[in-house]
Amino acid sequence: MKALLAICLACAAIVLCEAGHAIGTDSSANTSPTSRPSTSPATKPATRPIAYQPTAQALSQIIPEVKFENTTLEDAINFISTSCRVKINVDWGSLAKAGTIDRAKKTVSMNMKKIECRKALSAVLSEVSGGKPDVVCYDAEDTGIDISSPDHLAEVWSINKVYDTRALLSKRLKANKKLAIGDAINELKASIEGHIEQDRFENNQHRIVDIGGQLMISCSPTIHGRIAKILAQLGQQ
């Protein structure tokens, strides 16, 4: 009898042990708060950087609509940069130093549709400067667009270089006997300006001066490289 009782007690202990083990491994019934799956919102993926395109291509891109209503200059420039996928650097320090542009107070209001990037940017800068070309301007390089005061851009970027265009002018005069030397020079200047952004010369960012049949051109190193290629092409025509 005692032996039978001992066997029954042993069996009961085994059953209880197994039940306790099962309960201990039931994750749905005994999961501590720290081990539960997180219910917090998923972390948003990082914003991808803009894949900038070549500056010349970006400036020719058409923006479907530009609509600004008391938009700060900074936000307007950021919109154009994003829309055209072009890097725009603004030297706010030089603009503030010149006492012309306050990034926080200057706003623009305009509504334009199907407009080129270069025209949209020029329109924005023209509005904040009151239409004055000597207040704020931009310089387009292969690496992006720089916006600053004209004096600062001229100081940083402009290099004077003299191009001997006398042979090219002589060739044009021989081809057209009725063409005056002054007209030939103006045609050559127009050819150069036509291959570069016209508004740069209109805003006096870049300058072309005739020196006895030679042209002294003031512009950035990148533009000088383009001008050299243009003159070489004109000489082969």
Residue frames as qw, qx, qy, qz and C-alpha x, y, z in Angstrom:
[[0.000, 0.886, 0.465, 0.000, 0.00, 0.00, 0.00],
 [0.300, -0.803, 0.122, 0.500, 2.78, 2.42, 0.90],
 [0.430, -0.138, 0.608, 0.653, 4.55, 1.52, -2.34],
 [0.240, 0.612, 0.664, 0.356, 1.42, 2.26, -4.39],
 [0.123, -0.938, -0.251, 0.205, 0.99, 5.64, -2.64],
 [0.404, -0.588, 0.332, 0.617, 4.61, 6.58, -3.38],
 [0.387, 0.180, 0.679, 0.598, 4.16, 5.72, -7.06],
 [0.098, 0.813, 0.554, 0.151, 1.00, 7.91, -7.27],
 [0.250, -0.888, -0.028, 0.384, 2.76, 10.87, -5.66],
 [0.444, -0.326, 0.508, 0.663, 5.71, 10.52, -8.03],
 [0.309, 0.458, 0.684, 0.476, 3.37, 10.53, -11.06],
 [0.044, -0.920, -0.385, 0.056, 1.58, 13.63, -9.79],
 [0.367, -0.723, 0.191, 0.553, 4.89, 15.44, -9.37],
 [0.422, -0.016, 0.627, 0.654, 5.91, 14.59, -12.93],
 [0.185, 0.699, 0.627, 0.288, 2.55, 15.87, -14.31],
 [0.182, -0.935, -0.183, 0.245, 2.85, 19.13, -12.37],
 [0.447, -0.506, 0.377, 0.634, 6.45, 19.59, -13.53],
 [0.362, 0.239, 0.673, 0.599, 5.53, 19.08, -17.16],
 [0.048, 0.847, 0.516, 0.117, 2.57, 21.46, -16.84],
 [0.299, -0.854, 0.015, 0.426, 4.77, 24.11, -15.26],
 [0.449, -0.240, 0.528, 0.679, 7.32, 23.68, -18.06],
 [0.275, 0.533, 0.666, 0.443, 4.60, 24.09, -20.67],
 [0.093, -0.936, -0.327, 0.088, 3.32, 27.25, -19.03],
 [0.417, -0.682, 0.210, 0.563, 6.81, 28.66, -18.81],
 [0.361, -0.097, 0.614, 0.695, 7.35, 28.25, -22.53],
 [0.232, 0.723, 0.630, 0.161, 3.99, 29.74, -23.58],
 [0.322, 0.031, 0.048, 0.945, 5.14, 33.13, -24.96],
 [0.195, -0.530, -0.418, -0.712, 1.58, 34.40, -25.33],
 [0.607, -0.676, -0.400, -0.124, 0.81, 33.90, -21.64],
 [0.671, -0.648, -0.042, 0.358, 4.06, 34.82, -19.94],
 [0.583, 0.451, 0.077, 0.672, 5.90, 37.33, -22.13],
 [0.349, -0.574, -0.254, 0.696, 7.44, 40.17, -20.20],
 [0.269, 0.908, 0.192, -0.257, 6.76, 43.73, -21.49],
 [0.110, -0.754, 0.477, 0.439, 10.35, 44.15, -22.61],
 [0.348, -0.142, 0.856, 0.355, 10.23, 41.07, -24.81],
 [0.511, 0.624, 0.557, -0.197, 7.02, 41.93, -26.66],
 [0.495, 0.375, 0.414, 0.665, 7.28, 43.04, -30.27],
 [0.107, -0.304, -0.109, 0.940, 7.58, 46.80, -30.58],
 [0.256, 0.706, 0.658, 0.047, 4.36, 48.57, -31.55],
 [0.093, -0.714, 0.036, 0.693, 6.06, 51.94, -32.16],
 [0.626, 0.747, 0.049, -0.216, 5.79, 53.43, -35.67],
 [0.854, 0.128, 0.196, 0.465, 8.44, 52.27, -38.12],
 [0.291, -0.616, 0.167, 0.713, 11.30, 54.67, -38.69],
 [0.574, 0.782, 0.117, -0.211, 10.80, 56.65, -41.89],
 [0.817, 0.166, 0.196, 0.516, 13.42, 56.00, -44.56],
 [0.297, -0.560, 0.095, 0.768, 16.00, 58.71, -44.99],
 [0.490, 0.812, 0.121, -0.294, 15.28, 61.22, -47.77],
 [0.796, 0.164, 0.307, 0.495, 17.35, 60.46, -50.82],
 [0.196, -0.568, 0.156, 0.784, 19.67, 63.23, -51.98],
 [0.576, 0.728, 0.100, -0.358, 18.71, 65.01, -55.18],
 [0.728, 0.055, 0.472, 0.494, 20.39, 63.56, -58.27],
 [0.101, 0.787, -0.072, -0.605, 21.59, 66.81, -59.82],
 [0.753, 0.489, 0.355, 0.260, 21.80, 67.03, -63.60],
 [0.513, 0.092, 0.147, 0.841, 24.28, 69.11, -65.67],
 [0.029, -0.535, -0.287, 0.794, 23.72, 72.81, -65.11],
 [0.152, 0.212, -0.446, -0.856, 23.22, 73.75, -68.77],
 [0.267, -0.259, -0.869, -0.326, 20.62, 71.01, -69.13],
 [0.185, -0.521, -0.706, 0.443, 18.89, 72.05, -65.91],
 [0.018, 0.420, 0.064, -0.905, 18.65, 75.71, -66.94],
 [0.277, 0.084, -0.582, -0.760, 16.85, 74.70, -70.13],
 [0.102, -0.291, -0.949, 0.071, 14.37, 72.46, -68.33],
 [0.321, -0.426, -0.299, -0.791, 10.73, 73.53, -68.37],
 [0.052, 0.111, 0.770, -0.626, 8.97, 73.93, -65.02],
 [0.045, -0.518, -0.800, -0.301, 5.23, 73.16, -65.47],
 [0.235, -0.851, -0.298, -0.364, 4.13, 75.82, -62.97],
 [0.408, 0.038, -0.435, 0.801, 5.78, 78.30, -60.64],
 [0.336, -0.740, -0.365, -0.453, 3.35, 79.74, -58.13],
 [0.427, -0.066, -0.511, 0.743, 4.67, 81.85, -55.26],
 [0.283, -0.800, -0.307, -0.430, 2.54, 83.84, -52.82],
 [0.319, -0.841, 0.313, -0.305, 4.63, 85.82, -50.36],
 [0.973, -0.057, -0.100, 0.199, 7.15, 82.99, -50.54],
 [0.421, -0.796, 0.300, 0.316, 10.52, 83.67, -48.96],
 [0.414, 0.741, -0.485, -0.208, 13.42, 83.98, -51.35],
 [0.202, -0.420, 0.882, -0.067, 15.07, 80.97, -49.76],
 [0.623, 0.214, 0.711, -0.247, 12.01, 78.77, -50.30],
 [0.627, 0.706, 0.009, -0.329, 11.59, 80.01, -53.86],
 [0.230, 0.683, -0.680, -0.133, 15.18, 79.14, -54.70],
 [0.374, -0.195, 0.894, -0.154, 14.84, 75.73, -53.07],
 [0.709, 0.436, 0.436, -0.342, 11.74, 75.08, -55.18],
 [0.558, 0.742, -0.288, -0.233, 13.60, 75.89, -58.40],
 [0.043, -0.566, 0.823, -0.018, 16.57, 73.79, -57.31],
 [0.520, 0.016, 0.825, -0.223, 14.36, 70.78, -56.62],
 [0.686, 0.574, 0.264, -0.360, 12.17, 71.22, -59.71],
 [0.571, 0.748, -0.319, -0.112, 15.14, 71.45, -62.09],
 [0.950, -0.209, 0.048, 0.227, 17.45, 69.14, -60.15],
 [0.519, 0.612, -0.192, 0.566, 20.24, 71.69, -60.11],
 [0.603, -0.425, -0.378, 0.560, 22.47, 72.61, -57.19],
 [0.082, 0.831, 0.105, 0.539, 22.07, 76.26, -56.17],
 [0.580, -0.287, -0.391, 0.655, 24.44, 77.87, -53.69],
 [0.042, -0.902, -0.212, -0.374, 23.42, 81.22, -52.21],
 [0.486, 0.084, -0.384, 0.781, 26.00, 83.44, -50.56],
 [0.296, -0.831, -0.455, -0.121, 23.63, 84.96, -48.02],
 [0.556, -0.549, -0.117, 0.613, 26.56, 86.56, -46.23],
 [0.312, -0.020, 0.302, 0.900, 27.64, 88.72, -49.17],
 [0.104, -0.597, -0.567, -0.559, 24.02, 89.66, -49.94],
 [0.459, -0.785, -0.391, 0.139, 23.44, 90.70, -46.34],
 [0.526, -0.386, 0.026, 0.757, 26.74, 92.56, -46.25],
 [0.184, 0.238, 0.416, 0.858, 25.74, 94.50, -49.33],
 [0.176, 0.303, 0.462, -0.815, 22.54, 95.41, -47.50],
 [0.372, 0.138, -0.467, -0.790, 20.36, 94.34, -50.38],
 [0.693, -0.123, -0.607, -0.369, 18.81, 90.94, -49.60],
 [0.387, -0.325, 0.669, -0.545, 17.43, 89.64, -46.32],
 [0.259, 0.029, -0.938, -0.230, 16.75, 85.92, -46.64],
 [0.022, -0.356, -0.849, 0.390, 14.03, 86.03, -43.97],
 [0.199, 0.581, 0.321, -0.721, 12.19, 89.16, -45.12],
 [0.237, 0.367, -0.509, -0.742, 12.47, 89.13, -48.91],
 [0.571, 0.270, 0.750, -0.197, 9.44, 87.43, -50.45],
 [0.090, 0.154, -0.621, -0.763, 8.25, 86.82, -53.99],
 [0.550, 0.410, 0.594, -0.421, 4.77, 86.52, -55.48],
 [0.302, 0.441, -0.534, -0.655, 4.37, 85.33, -59.04],
 [0.770, 0.199, 0.566, -0.215, 2.52, 82.81, -61.15],
 [0.293, 0.588, -0.578, -0.483, 4.20, 81.40, -64.25],
 [0.886, 0.101, 0.423, -0.161, 3.48, 78.31, -66.31],
 [0.866, 0.344, 0.221, 0.288, 5.71, 76.28, -68.62],
 [0.078, 0.967, -0.238, 0.051, 8.76, 78.42, -68.02],
 [0.740, 0.366, -0.440, 0.353, 12.44, 77.62, -68.42],
 [0.714, -0.492, -0.307, 0.392, 14.44, 77.21, -65.25],
 [0.460, 0.016, -0.012, 0.887, 16.80, 80.08, -66.18],
 [0.121, -0.499, -0.278, -0.812, 13.88, 82.44, -66.79],
 [0.623, -0.652, -0.411, -0.137, 12.17, 81.46, -63.56],
 [0.677, -0.357, -0.221, 0.604, 15.37, 82.05, -61.59],
 [0.273, 0.197, 0.116, 0.935, 15.98, 85.39, -63.33],
 [0.314, -0.624, -0.389, -0.601, 12.39, 86.45, -62.63],
 [0.683, -0.608, -0.372, 0.158, 12.73, 85.62, -58.93],
 [0.581, -0.237, -0.090, 0.774, 16.02, 87.49, -58.57],
 [0.110, 0.388, 0.270, 0.874, 14.65, 90.43, -60.55],
 [0.430, -0.712, -0.415, -0.369, 11.65, 90.75, -58.25],
 [0.678, -0.606, -0.258, 0.326, 13.62, 90.69, -55.01],
 [0.510, -0.177, 0.077, 0.838, 16.12, 93.20, -56.41],
 [0.188, 0.763, 0.262, -0.560, 13.49, 95.57, -57.74],
 [0.699, 0.680, 0.201, 0.091, 14.64, 94.98, -61.31],
 [0.002, -0.917, 0.393, 0.069, 18.11, 96.39, -60.63],
 [0.897, 0.308, -0.303, 0.095, 20.92, 94.27, -62.20],
 [0.335, 0.549, -0.554, 0.529, 23.55, 95.40, -59.70],
 [0.596, -0.503, 0.307, -0.545, 21.80, 93.97, -56.62],
 [0.683, -0.213, 0.692, -0.097, 21.84, 90.19, -57.00],
 [0.630, 0.512, -0.438, -0.386, 22.84, 87.88, -59.83],
 [0.896, -0.191, 0.399, -0.037, 23.83, 84.30, -60.50],
 [0.206, 0.640, -0.686, -0.276, 26.70, 82.52, -62.19],
 [0.962, 0.062, 0.122, -0.237, 26.15, 79.08, -63.72],
 [0.013, -0.606, 0.788, 0.108, 29.08, 76.70, -63.56],
 [0.577, 0.120, -0.771, -0.242, 29.33, 73.02, -64.46],
 [0.278, -0.067, -0.862, 0.418, 29.00, 72.14, -60.78],
 [0.122, -0.672, -0.692, 0.233, 25.91, 74.26, -60.13],
 [0.085, 0.783, 0.239, 0.568, 24.64, 77.81, -59.75],
 [0.428, -0.257, -0.410, 0.764, 26.09, 80.46, -57.45],
 [0.069, -0.848, -0.372, -0.372, 23.91, 83.37, -56.33],
 [0.517, -0.420, -0.238, 0.707, 25.55, 86.41, -54.78],
 [0.091, 0.892, 0.061, -0.438, 26.10, 90.13, -55.21],
 [0.710, 0.690, -0.020, 0.140, 27.61, 91.12, -58.58],
 [0.032, 0.860, -0.474, 0.188, 30.69, 92.58, -56.92],
 [0.633, -0.434, 0.630, -0.116, 31.35, 89.39, -54.98],
 [0.889, 0.293, 0.350, 0.043, 30.89, 87.14, -58.01],
 [0.519, 0.822, -0.170, 0.162, 33.16, 89.36, -60.09],
 [0.212, -0.783, 0.555, -0.187, 35.76, 89.28, -57.36],
 [0.710, -0.262, 0.645, -0.101, 35.63, 85.51, -56.94],
 [0.788, 0.286, 0.540, 0.065, 34.99, 84.23, -60.44],
 [0.526, 0.847, 0.055, -0.054, 35.81, 86.79, -63.13],
 [0.627, -0.338, 0.391, 0.583, 39.09, 86.54, -64.99],
 [0.373, 0.821, -0.112, -0.417, 40.12, 88.93, -67.75],
 [0.652, -0.091, 0.630, 0.411, 41.48, 87.26, -70.85],
 [0.301, 0.666, -0.239, -0.639, 42.34, 88.75, -74.25],
 [0.748, 0.238, 0.605, 0.133, 41.48, 86.74, -77.36],
 [0.062, -0.429, 0.472, 0.767, 43.22, 87.59, -80.62],
 [0.563, 0.501, 0.640, -0.148, 40.30, 87.59, -83.03],
 [0.140, 0.677, -0.280, -0.666, 41.93, 89.67, -85.77],
 [0.029, -0.166, 0.877, 0.450, 42.37, 86.72, -88.15],
 [0.170, 0.455, 0.869, -0.095, 38.77, 85.68, -87.62],
 [0.196, 0.769, 0.256, -0.552, 37.53, 89.23, -88.24],
 [0.050, 0.527, -0.549, -0.647, 39.68, 89.53, -91.36],
 [0.128, 0.101, 0.952, 0.260, 38.17, 86.31, -92.68],
 [0.195, 0.657, 0.678, -0.266, 34.69, 87.69, -92.18],
 [0.120, 0.755, -0.054, -0.642, 35.52, 90.98, -93.85],
 [0.019, -0.321, 0.757, 0.569, 36.91, 89.19, -96.90],
 [0.144, 0.319, 0.932, 0.098, 33.80, 87.03, -97.13],
 [0.078, 0.839, 0.539, 0.004, 31.57, 90.11, -97.01],
 [0.441, 0.242, 0.071, 0.862, 33.12, 93.19, -98.62],
 [0.189, -0.669, -0.243, -0.676, 30.24, 95.39, -97.48],
 [0.695, -0.604, -0.375, 0.106, 30.71, 94.49, -93.83],
 [0.031, 0.842, -0.297, 0.448, 32.27, 97.23, -91.70],
 [0.423, 0.242, -0.749, 0.449, 34.84, 96.32, -89.06],
 [0.297, -0.190, 0.490, -0.797, 32.55, 97.56, -86.28],
 [0.819, 0.015, -0.075, -0.568, 29.70, 95.42, -87.53],
 [0.738, 0.229, -0.633, 0.049, 32.00, 92.40, -87.82],
 [0.139, 0.241, -0.723, 0.632, 33.07, 92.85, -84.19],
 [0.543, -0.091, 0.316, -0.773, 29.47, 93.17, -83.03],
 [0.854, 0.120, -0.346, -0.370, 28.51, 90.02, -84.96],
 [0.564, 0.238, -0.734, 0.294, 31.38, 88.13, -83.33],
 [0.130, -0.189, 0.611, -0.757, 30.38, 89.35, -79.88],
 [0.722, -0.006, 0.058, -0.689, 26.79, 88.35, -80.58],
 [0.785, 0.180, -0.578, -0.130, 27.95, 84.88, -81.66],
 [0.309, 0.196, -0.770, 0.523, 29.80, 84.42, -78.37],
 [0.344, -0.080, 0.450, -0.820, 26.92, 85.73, -76.29],
 [0.760, 0.065, -0.249, -0.597, 24.49, 83.52, -78.20],
 [0.721, 0.103, -0.682, 0.061, 26.35, 80.40, -77.08],
 [0.248, -0.035, -0.690, 0.680, 26.48, 81.53, -73.45],
 [0.100, -0.694, -0.684, 0.201, 23.53, 82.46, -71.25],
 [0.213, 0.644, 0.243, 0.693, 22.48, 85.85, -72.66],
 [0.408, -0.867, -0.210, -0.196, 21.35, 87.24, -69.29],
 [0.737, -0.395, -0.061, 0.545, 24.90, 87.05, -67.96],
 [0.410, 0.167, 0.197, 0.875, 26.04, 89.73, -70.39],
 [0.158, -0.713, -0.380, -0.567, 22.86, 91.76, -70.02],
 [0.601, -0.778, -0.182, -0.017, 23.38, 91.88, -66.25],
 [0.181, 0.854, -0.419, 0.250, 27.05, 92.80, -66.70],
 [0.861, -0.420, 0.284, 0.034, 28.23, 89.63, -65.04],
 [0.722, -0.016, 0.426, 0.544, 30.47, 88.98, -68.04],
 [0.180, 0.874, -0.036, -0.450, 31.91, 91.66, -70.27],
 [0.742, 0.260, 0.381, 0.486, 33.31, 91.77, -73.79],
 [0.019, -0.896, 0.069, 0.439, 35.44, 94.75, -74.74],
 [0.773, 0.563, 0.106, 0.272, 36.95, 95.38, -78.19],
 [0.390, -0.766, 0.281, 0.426, 40.63, 96.29, -78.16],
 [0.172, 0.662, -0.533, -0.499, 41.71, 96.98, -81.73],
 [0.700, 0.274, -0.558, -0.351, 40.26, 93.80, -83.18],
 [0.362, 0.054, -0.881, 0.300, 41.01, 91.74, -80.08],
 [0.582, -0.572, -0.304, -0.492, 38.38, 90.91, -77.51],
 [0.084, 0.252, -0.742, 0.615, 39.01, 91.24, -73.79],
 [0.650, -0.385, -0.497, -0.428, 36.46, 89.06, -72.08],
 [0.148, -0.342, 0.668, -0.644, 35.77, 89.04, -68.34],
 [0.834, -0.184, -0.229, -0.467, 34.09, 85.88, -67.10],
 [0.758, -0.457, 0.442, -0.144, 34.60, 82.74, -65.02],
 [0.184, -0.458, 0.823, 0.280, 37.19, 80.06, -65.92],
 [0.514, 0.265, 0.816, -0.020, 34.49, 77.65, -67.05],
 [0.469, 0.809, 0.260, -0.240, 33.00, 80.20, -69.46],
 [0.036, 0.767, -0.522, -0.372, 36.47, 81.01, -70.79],
 [0.384, -0.148, 0.889, 0.198, 36.81, 77.35, -71.70],
 [0.504, 0.577, 0.638, -0.084, 33.55, 77.46, -73.63],
 [0.264, 0.897, -0.053, -0.352, 34.50, 80.69, -75.41],
 [0.183, -0.557, 0.716, 0.378, 37.79, 79.17, -76.58],
 [0.429, 0.176, 0.872, 0.153, 35.87, 76.28, -78.17],
 [0.396, 0.786, 0.413, -0.236, 33.35, 78.67, -79.76],
 [0.117, 0.848, -0.322, -0.404, 36.10, 80.77, -81.34],
 [0.293, -0.308, 0.847, 0.319, 37.85, 77.64, -82.61],
 [0.455, 0.441, 0.774, 0.014, 34.61, 76.46, -84.24],
 [0.308, 0.885, 0.160, -0.309, 33.99, 79.87, -85.81],
 [0.081, -0.709, 0.552, 0.431, 37.50, 79.84, -87.23],
 [0.355, -0.054, 0.895, 0.263, 36.84, 76.54, -88.99],
 [0.477, 0.637, 0.555, -0.244, 33.67, 77.77, -90.67]]
